[in-house]
Amino acid sequence: MVFNSITFLIFLAIVLTAYYRLPFRGQNILLLVASYVFYGWWDWRFVSLLIFTTLFDYWCALRIDAEPNQRRRKIFLSFSVIVNLGVLCTFKYFNFFADSLHHVLDFFGMKATFPVLHVILPVGISFYTFLSMSYTIDVYRRELKATRNALDFMLYVAFFPHLVAGPIVRASFLLPQCQRARIIIPAEVVNGIWQILMGYIKKVVIADRLSDVVNWGFNQPTPPFSNLNAWLIIYAFAFQVYGDFSGYSDIARGLAKLMGFELITNFKAPYLVTNPSAYWQNWHISLSTWLRDYLYIPLGGNRRGTVRTYINLMITMLLGGLWHGAGAAFVLWGFFHGVLLAIHHLWRDLTGGKKVTIAKAAQTPSGIGSRITKIVLVIFFFHLTCIGWLLFRAGTLPPQFSQVQVVRGFLRAMFHPSFAGGLSPLALSVFMLGGLAIFFQWKFEKMDKFSTWQFHWQAIGTTLALALITGFGVFKGSQFIYFQF
C-alpha cells in the first residue's frame, strides 16, 4: 500500500474515522493493527519478521535496564545488535557479500562457490531495523528507560506513517507520544493537511513526471547522447529523488499531525548549500544524525586526531552508502561523499578552524559580492551532488545493464559536452519541475507554518496545490524510491 493510491486513501479514512472516536488506549491498539495491515499489504509473511525483531529488542532493553552488571548489560546489547544486523544482512546483503568474496577469491586464482539466497527484500527493513536497534542502544547508554508496555513499543516501531521509509525517529522523541494521550490541535491538523498536499506535489507532480525522463536516459545500454543532455538526465534524477523522498517524509509528517503525533523534519534545503557538511545537515537528516550518533562518534569522531577523523568519516559514509543498497555503486556513492567531507574538513583544518572561510562567508552574505559567491558555490556543489547521484542511480539498474559502462558513458558525455543538436525538448519541463523543487527548499520553513499564513494566502496556496496535483499529477500508484532500502 503506497501513500499515492486510492487504496491508501480509503484505508486512511477508515482509520481516522475510528481513531477520533476511541479513547487513548483504544487508539493505540487501532494504530498498531492498522500499521500491521499497512505493512502486510505488500507481503503478510514479513509481518512476523517485524513483530519478532520488535519483541526481541523489547526484551533485550528490559534486560539491559534491569541488569546492574555492566558486562551482562553489554551481552544483551550485543544480542540485539547481532540479531538486528543478522536479519538485515541475511535479507539484504548476503548475496552481495557472497558475490564479492567470490570475485576476490577468483582474482587470486582460488575457486569457490557460495549459496545464493532467493529471498524477497522486506520493504523498509533498513528503516525499522535502525529504529528498533537505536532504542536498545539508548537504553544501554542510560539515555532512556526501557518501557514496560509492549504495545507502546510495538506502535513506536510499526507506526505506519514512518514505518517503511522514515524518518528514522528516535525512541526518546516518539515513544513518549505513544505512551500518553494525544491532543488534536486544529492548527496542527491544518498544517498536517498542507504538508500532505506538499508531499503529493513533490511525489506525483515532480518525482513521477521526471521519472519518465530518468528511466529513458538510464534504460539504454549506453547514453544515446554526447552533449549536455547527459546533465539534463542527471538533473532530472536529482530533482526526482528529492521530490520522491522528501515528498514521502512530508506526507508522513502530515499524517502524524492528523493523529496528534509529531515526526522530525527530514529535509530542509539540501540543494541550496555550499559544502558537504551542510548537505548532510539538510538531506535525510534522520539517517545522517543516526550515523553520526551511533557510528561516527562511537568510532571516535574527531577526538582522536586528524588522520583518525578522516578514517572515521570514510567508514561512516561507506557504511551509509551500503545502507542504501547492496551493491558496489552504493558503496562508491558513499565513498564519493566521504571524500567530499574529508576535503571539506581538510580545508577547515588548513584555515586553522577559523570561521572566516569562503563557504562560511557565503552562508552569511553581507554584500553583493558575498551573495554572488554563495550562488556560485551552491551551483558548484549541486553539480558535485549530481555526480554522486549518477553513481546512486546506477546502483538501481537492472542486472542486464553494466553499471560501469553506464557510469562511464554518462561521465564521458557530461565532461566532453557537445552543443550539436542543442538541448532536448524535455529541458523546459525538467527546469520547471526542478525550479518548483528549489522553491520548496527555499521556503521550507514557511511551508511548515501554514496555519500562521493569512487566510487569503492559505486559500491561494491550497487552490494552487490542488490545481497542480489534479492537473499535472501522475496517478499510477508508483512506489517510492526509498522503499527498496
C-alpha positions in Angstrom: 0.0 0.0 0.0 1.5 3.3 -1.0 0.5 6.8 0.0 -0.3 7.8 -3.5 -3.0 5.2 -4.1 -6.8 5.2 -3.8 -6.4 2.1 -1.6 -4.4 4.1 1.0 -6.9 7.0 1.0 -9.7 4.6 1.8 -7.6 2.9 4.4 -6.7 6.4 6.0 -10.4 7.5 6.0 -11.4 4.3 7.9 -8.5 4.6 10.4 -9.1 8.3 11.1 -12.9 7.8 11.5 -12.3 5.1 14.1 -9.3 6.9 15.7 -11.2 10.1 16.6 -13.9 8.1 18.3 -11.7 6.0 20.6 -10.0 6.6 23.9 -6.3 6.8 24.2 -5.5 3.1 24.7 -8.1 2.1 22.0 -6.3 4.5 19.6 -3.0 2.7 20.3 -4.5 -0.7 19.6 -6.2 0.6 16.4 -3.0 2.2 15.2 -0.9 -0.9 15.9 -3.4 -3.2 14.0 -3.7 -0.6 11.2 0.1 -0.4 10.9 0.5 -4.2 10.6 -2.3 -4.2 7.9 -0.5 -1.3 6.1 2.8 -3.2 6.2 1.3 -6.6 5.4 -0.3 -5.2 2.3 3.0 -5.8 0.5 3.6 -9.3 1.9 2.0 -10.7 5.0 4.9 -13.1 5.5 7.1 -10.3 6.7 4.8 -9.0 9.4 6.0 -11.9 11.5 9.6 -10.7 10.9 8.7 -7.2 12.0 7.0 -8.5 15.1 9.9 -10.8 16.0 12.6 -8.1 15.8 10.4 -5.7 17.7 9.6 -8.0 20.6 13.2 -9.2 20.7 14.5 -5.7 21.1 11.8 -5.0 23.7 13.0 -8.0 25.7 16.7 -7.0 25.3 16.0 -3.5 26.5 14.2 -4.7 29.6 17.1 -7.0 30.5 19.6 -4.2 29.9 17.6 -1.8 32.0 17.2 -4.2 34.9 20.8 -5.6 34.9 23.3 -3.9 37.2 26.3 -5.8 35.9 27.9 -3.9 33.1 29.3 -6.9 31.4 25.9 -8.6 31.2 24.3 -5.4 30.0 26.8 -5.4 27.1 25.9 -9.0 26.4 22.2 -8.2 26.0 23.1 -5.2 23.8 25.2 -7.5 21.7 22.3 -9.9 21.3 20.2 -7.0 20.0 22.8 -5.7 17.6 23.7 -9.2 16.3 20.1 -10.2 15.7 19.1 -6.9 14.0 22.2 -6.8 11.8 21.9 -10.6 11.2 18.3 -10.2 9.9 19.3 -7.2 7.8 22.4 -8.9 6.3 20.5 -12.1 5.6 17.8 -10.5 3.6 19.7 -7.5 2.1 23.4 -8.2 1.9 24.1 -12.0 1.9 24.2 -12.4 -1.9 26.2 -9.2 -2.3 28.9 -10.3 0.2 28.9 -13.8 -1.3 29.3 -12.5 -4.8 32.1 -10.0 -3.7 34.0 -12.8 -1.9 33.7 -15.0 -5.0 35.3 -12.3 -7.2 38.1 -11.6 -4.7 39.0 -15.3 -4.5 38.7 -15.6 -8.2 41.2 -12.7 -8.6 43.7 -14.7 -6.6 43.2 -17.8 -8.6 41.1 -19.6 -6.0 37.8 -21.2 -6.9 34.9 -21.2 -4.5 31.1 -21.4 -4.8 28.7 -19.9 -2.4 25.0 -20.4 -2.0 22.6 -17.8 -3.3 19.5 -16.9 -1.2 16.4 -16.4 -3.3 14.5 -14.1 -0.9 12.4 -11.0 -1.3 13.8 -7.9 0.4 11.2 -6.9 3.1 10.1 -3.4 2.4 11.6 -0.8 4.7 13.7 -3.3 6.6 16.7 -0.9 6.9 14.5 1.8 8.4 12.7 -0.2 11.1 15.9 -2.2 11.9 17.8 1.0 12.7 14.8 2.4 14.5 14.5 -0.6 16.8 18.2 -1.1 17.3 18.8 2.6 18.4 16.3 2.0 21.2 18.3 -0.7 22.8 21.5 1.3 22.4 19.9 4.3 24.1 18.7 2.1 27.0 22.2 0.7 27.3 23.7 4.2 27.4 21.2 5.0 30.1 19.8 7.8 28.0 16.3 6.2 28.1 14.4 4.0 30.4 13.0 0.7 28.9 9.3 0.8 28.5 7.3 -2.0 30.3 4.4 -1.7 27.9 5.0 -3.9 24.9 2.1 -2.4 22.9 3.5 1.1 23.2 6.9 -0.1 21.9 5.4 -2.1 19.1 3.4 1.0 18.0 6.6 3.1 18.2 8.3 0.8 15.7 5.4 0.0 13.5 3.6 3.4 13.3 2.6 3.3 9.7 3.3 6.9 8.6 7.1 6.4 9.1 7.4 2.6 9.0 8.7 1.9 5.5 10.7 5.0 4.6 11.3 7.0 7.7 12.1 9.4 9.0 14.1 7.3 11.5 12.6 8.8 14.7 14.4 8.1 17.9 12.5 6.4 20.8 13.3 9.3 23.1 11.2 11.5 20.7 8.3 9.3 19.5 7.9 6.7 22.2 6.6 9.2 24.8 4.0 10.3 22.3 2.8 6.7 22.1 2.7 6.5 25.9 0.4 9.5 26.6 -3.0 10.7 25.3 -2.7 12.9 22.2 -4.4 16.2 21.9 -5.7 17.1 18.5 -4.8 20.7 17.9 -6.8 22.3 15.0 -3.8 24.4 13.8 -1.6 21.3 13.6 -4.3 19.4 11.7 -4.3 22.3 9.2 -0.5 22.1 9.0 -0.7 18.4 8.5 -3.2 18.6 5.6 -0.9 21.2 4.0 2.2 19.0 4.4 0.3 16.1 2.9 -0.6 18.3 -0.1 3.1 19.4 -0.4 4.1 15.8 -0.3 1.7 14.8 -3.0 3.0 17.7 -5.2 6.6 16.5 -4.7 5.7 12.9 -5.4 3.0 12.8 -8.1 3.9 16.1 -9.9 7.7 16.5 -9.6 9.1 13.0 -9.0 6.7 10.9 -11.1 6.7 13.4 -14.0 10.5 13.3 -14.0 10.7 9.5 -13.7 9.9 9.0 -17.4 12.9 11.3 -18.4 15.2 9.5 -16.0 14.1 6.0 -16.9 14.6 6.7 -20.6 18.0 8.1 -20.0 19.2 5.2 -17.9 17.5 2.3 -19.7 19.9 2.5 -22.6 22.9 0.2 -23.0 25.0 3.4 -23.2 23.8 7.0 -23.2 22.4 7.8 -26.7 23.7 11.3 -26.5 27.0 13.0 -26.4 26.0 16.5 -25.4 24.7 18.5 -22.4 21.6 16.4 -22.4 23.6 13.9 -20.2 23.5 16.6 -17.5 19.8 17.1 -18.1 19.1 13.4 -17.2 21.2 13.8 -14.0 19.4 17.0 -13.1 16.1 15.2 -13.6 17.1 12.4 -11.3 18.4 14.8 -8.6 15.0 16.5 -8.5 13.2 13.2 -8.8 14.9 11.6 -5.8 14.4 14.8 -3.8 10.7 15.0 -4.7 10.1 11.3 -4.1 11.8 11.0 -0.7 11.1 14.5 0.6 7.5 14.0 -0.6 7.2 10.8 1.4 8.6 12.5 4.5 6.1 15.4 4.1 3.2 13.0 3.8 4.4 11.0 6.8 4.7 14.1 8.9 1.3 15.4 7.8 -0.4 12.1 8.6 1.1 12.0 12.0 -0.2 15.5 12.7 -3.7 14.4 11.9 -3.5 11.9 14.8 -1.8 14.3 17.3 1.8 12.9 16.7 4.9 14.9 15.6 7.7 13.5 13.5 11.0 15.1 12.9 11.9 17.2 9.8 13.8 15.0 7.4 14.6 17.5 4.7 15.4 21.2 4.6 17.2 22.8 1.7 19.8 20.2 0.6 20.3 21.7 -2.9 20.9 25.2 -1.6 24.0 24.6 0.5 27.6 25.3 -0.2 29.5 22.4 1.3 29.1 18.7 2.0 28.7 19.1 5.8 25.8 21.4 5.3 24.4 19.0 2.7 24.2 16.1 5.3 22.6 18.5 7.8 19.8 19.1 5.3 19.4 15.8 3.4 17.8 12.7 5.1 18.5 14.3 8.4 17.3 11.3 10.4 19.8 8.9 8.8 22.8 11.3 8.9 22.2 12.1 12.6 21.7 8.3 13.3 25.1 7.5 11.6 26.7 10.4 13.5 25.4 9.3 16.9 25.6 5.6 16.6 28.6 5.1 14.3 30.8 8.1 13.8 31.0 9.3 17.4 31.5 5.8 18.9 34.3 5.3 16.4 36.0 8.3 18.0 34.6 11.1 15.9 37.1 13.9 15.6 38.5 13.3 19.1 41.5 11.0 18.1 43.5 13.1 15.8 43.2 14.3 12.2 44.0 11.0 10.4 41.6 9.0 12.6 38.9 11.7 11.9 39.2 11.1 8.2 39.2 7.3 8.7 36.0 7.6 10.8 34.4 9.8 8.2 35.1 7.3 5.4 33.9 4.3 7.4 30.7 6.2 8.3 30.0 7.2 4.7 30.9 3.8 3.2 28.5 2.1 5.6 26.0 4.8 4.9 26.2 4.1 1.2 25.9 0.4 1.9 22.8 1.0 4.0 21.1 2.3 0.8 21.7 -0.8 -1.2 23.7 -4.0 -1.5 25.9 -3.1 -4.5 29.2 -1.6 -5.4 27.6 1.5 -6.9 26.1 2.5 -3.5 29.4 1.8 -1.8 31.1 4.1 -4.3 28.4 6.7 -3.7 29.2 6.6 0.0 32.9 6.8 -0.8 32.3 9.8 -3.0 30.5 11.7 -0.3 33.1 10.6 2.2 35.9 12.1 0.0 33.9 15.4 -0.2 33.5 15.5 3.5 37.2 14.7 4.0 38.2 17.5 1.6 35.9 19.9 3.4 37.4 19.0 6.8 40.9 19.4 5.3 40.0 22.8 4.1 38.8 23.8 7.6 42.0 22.4 9.1 44.2 24.3 6.7 42.4 27.5 7.6 43.0 26.8 11.2 39.4 26.1 12.0 38.5 29.8 11.6 35.0 30.7 10.7 36.2 33.1 8.0 36.2 30.6 5.2 34.8 31.0 1.7 32.0 28.7 2.4 31.1 30.3 5.8 31.3 33.8 4.3 29.0 32.7 1.5 26.4 31.3 4.0 26.2 34.7 5.7 26.4 37.2 2.9 26.9 40.8 3.9 27.0 42.3 0.4 26.5 41.7 -3.3 29.9 40.1 -3.6 29.2 37.6 -0.9 25.8 36.8 -2.3 27.3 36.1 -5.7 30.0 33.9 -4.1 27.3 31.9 -2.3 25.3 31.4 -5.6 28.4 30.2 -7.3 29.3 27.8 -4.5 25.7 26.5 -4.4 25.7 25.8 -8.1 29.2 24.2 -7.9 28.3 21.9 -5.0 24.9 21.0 -6.6 26.8 19.7 -9.6 29.1 17.7 -7.3 26.0 16.2 -5.7 24.7 15.3 -9.2 27.8 13.3 -10.0 27.1 11.4 -6.8 23.5 10.8 -8.0 24.9 9.3 -11.1 26.5 6.6 -9.0 23.4 6.2 -6.9 21.1 5.7 -9.9 23.5 3.2 -11.5 23.0 1.1 -8.4 19.3 0.6 -9.2 19.8 -0.5 -12.8 18.5 -4.0 -13.9 21.1 -6.8 -14.0 21.3 -6.7 -17.8 22.9 -3.3 -17.7 26.6 -2.8 -16.9 26.8 -0.2 -14.2 30.4 0.5 -15.0 29.6 1.1 -18.7 26.6 3.3 -17.9 28.5 5.5 -15.5 31.5 5.7 -17.8 29.2 6.7 -20.7 27.5 9.4 -18.7 30.7 10.8 -17.4 32.2 10.9 -20.9 29.1 12.8 -22.2 29.0 15.1 -19.1 32.6 16.2 -19.3 33.1 16.2 -23.0 30.0 18.2 -24.0 28.9 19.0 -27.5 26.3 21.6 -28.3 25.4 19.8 -31.5 21.7 19.3 -31.7 21.0 21.6 -28.7 19.1 20.7 -25.6 16.3 18.2 -25.6 12.7 19.5 -25.8 12.3 17.9 -22.4 14.7 20.5 -20.9 11.8 23.0 -20.3 9.8 20.6 -18.2 12.9 19.4 -16.3 13.9 23.0 -15.4 10.3 24.0 -14.5 9.9 21.0 -12.2 13.4 21.5 -10.8 12.6 25.1 -10.2 9.5 24.1 -8.2 11.6 21.7 -6.1 14.1 24.5 -5.4 11.2 26.8 -4.4 10.1 24.3 -1.8 13.6 24.2 -0.4 14.0 27.9 -0.4 10.7 28.3 1.5 10.8 25.1 3.6 10.5 27.0 6.9 7.4 28.9 5.6 5.9 25.7 4.3 6.0 24.2 7.8 3.9 27.1 9.3 0.9 27.1 7.0 -1.5 27.8 9.9 0.2 31.1 10.5 -0.5 32.4 7.0 -3.1 35.0 6.4 -6.4 33.5 5.2 -6.2 34.7 1.6 -2.7 33.2 1.2 -4.0 29.9 2.6 -6.8 30.0 0.1 -4.5 30.8 -2.8 -1.9 28.2 -1.7 -4.5 25.4 -1.3 -6.0 26.2 -4.7 -2.7 26.2 -6.4 -1.7 22.9 -4.7 -4.9 21.2 -5.7 -4.6 22.5 -9.2 -1.1 21.2 -9.5 -2.0 17.8 -8.2 -5.1 17.3 -10.2 -3.8 19.0 -13.4 -0.3 17.6 -13.5 -0.1 14.7 -11.1 0.7 11.1 -12.3 -1.7 8.8 -10.6 -0.2 5.3 -11.2 0.4 4.4 -7.6 4.1 4.2 -8.2 6.2 3.1 -5.3 8.6 5.5 -3.6 12.3 5.1 -4.4 13.4 4.5 -0.8 11.0 1.6 -0.3 13.8 -0.6 -1.7 16.1 0.4 1.1 
